[in-house]
């Protein structure tokens, strides 16, 4: 149960971060530092989700 809730929360955070990153990329360009930082944060969330999904 705990993992299911955590997976849902991470999934929501991933979707939100992805939308934010796309908007920043559209407005600032793909190589802007804010976009790169957002991409790295998204990678971290995806890695956490992958780790939990493997349990």
N, C-alpha and C positions, 0 to 999 in steps of 0.2 A: 504493500500500500504506500509506504513511504517513498519507494523508488518511482512509483507511478506518478505521484504528485510532483516529485522533483523533476521527472521527465517532462511533465506538462508545463511546469514553470520554466524550465530551460528552453523548451520549444517556443514558448511565448516570447521569451527574452531574445531568442535567435531571430524570430520573425520581425520583432521590433527593431533590433539592431540592423538587420538587413535592409529594412525600409529606410532607416536613417542614413545608412551608408549609401544607398542608391541616390537618395535626394542630395546628399553632399557631393557625390561624384558628378551628378548632373549639374549642380550649381557651381562647383569649384574646380572640377576636373579630376580625373582619376589619380593623378600623381600628387595632389595636394596633401600636405602632412596630416590634415584632419581626416581625410579619407583613408589614408594609409593606417592611421591609428585606429580608426573605426574598424577597418578590415582585420587588424590584429586582434582587437577585442572580440570580433565575430569568430575568428579562428579559435580563440580560447573557449568561447561558449560551445562551439561545435565539438571541440576536443572533450570537454566535460560531458556533453551529451553522449558522445561516442563511448566514453568510459562507463557511464551509467547504463547505457543500452546493452553493454556487453555482460553486465552482471546477471 
